[in-house]
Amino acid sequence: MLSACAAPSSPSTPATGASSLRVSGTVAYRERIALDPAAEVVVQLLDVSRMDAPSTVLAEQRFKADGKQPPFAYELKVDAARIDPRMRYAVSARISRGEQLLFINDTQYSVLTQGNGNSANLVLVRVTQSPR
C-alpha cells in the first residue's frame, strides 16, 4: 500500500499524471480598476455536494498580483481518487488586500462532474464596503 506513495523507479510504473486531475482557467473582473500590487488572488476547487454542510476545499492556489492585472491564469491539481462522479464540484475565487475583500465570485462555476469540463473562466464582482 505504501508503494503508491513512492516515486516511480522504473518505466513500468504508471505515470503520476494519470492519477491527478487539473482544473484551469482565468480569474478576471469587469471594472477598469488597477489592482494593488499587494492584492492576493485565491482560487479554490470545492466539493459543493452537501447542502447542509460547508464546502470542502480540495485544492487551492494563492498568488500576489505583483503589479499584474487581470485576467490571471490558474491551475488546480487534485488527486483523481478524491473525485466522485456522483458529487458536485465548483471553482471559487476571491481577491483581497490584507483583510479587505475586494472581489469575489457570485456565480457558481461547476467543473469535473455531471457534464462539466475541467476549465472555468471566473468573472468576479466588486465587493462594496459598507459605511461604518
Secondary structure as GFF3:
##gff-version 3
##sequence-region A 1 132
A	DSSP	three_ten_helix	2	5	.	.	.	ID=ss1
A	DSSP	three_ten_helix	16	19	.	.	.	ID=ss2
A	DSSP	beta_strand	20	29	.	.	.	ID=ss3
A	DSSP	beta_strand	40	47	.	.	.	ID=ss4
A	DSSP	beta_strand	56	64	.	.	.	ID=ss5
A	DSSP	beta_strand	72	79	.	.	.	ID=ss6
A	DSSP	three_ten_helix	80	82	.	.	.	ID=ss7
A	DSSP	beta_strand	89	97	.	.	.	ID=ss8
A	DSSP	beta_strand	100	104	.	.	.	ID=ss9
A	DSSP	beta_strand	109	111	.	.	.	ID=ss10
A	DSSP	beta_strand	119	126	.	.	.	ID=ss11
###
